[in-house]
Amino acid sequence: MKSIIDVEEADFEERVIQRSHSVPVVLDIGAEWCGPCRVLTPLLERLAVEYAGQFILAKVDADENMRIAGRHQAKGFPTVIAYSHGMVTDRFHSIQTEGFLRRFLDQLMAQHADQTHLSASTMAE
């Protein structure tokens, strides 16, 4: 399973919403002309590799996928949105420190694991 993917409108439902039921997905909405995006995206890519499949980094080019950016009310770039179990759980805008990103990712993975455990417990009853 690839930990970094490019997403567009046609495959958004499958590659982000559906996949987030099994593994957290971090949606990175940016644009080539965006200076802060050129700093943040490589950092997110490095963390995606380092975390080795514990989350999926789904990159979206806002200029080519305006409907995705609009649906997520991305008013500035980069906009990063966390998905878990088909739902948005957190988001942030602009450049952040590596420490912030690690806390953001660790919290997302913990919430995802808690929800997965809760769902499994409910089904077992």
HUNORTA-V549606 format. One line per field, one symbol per residue. psi: psi as a letter, one per 40 degrees, with the letter a starting at -180 (. if undefined). A space follows every 10 residues. Layout:
psi = ???
This chain:
psi = hhehihiidd eddddcddde ddiihhhhha idehdddedd dddddddddd efeeihhhhh hddefddddd defheiiihh hhhhfeihdi iiiaiiiddd dddddddddd dddddddddd dddd.
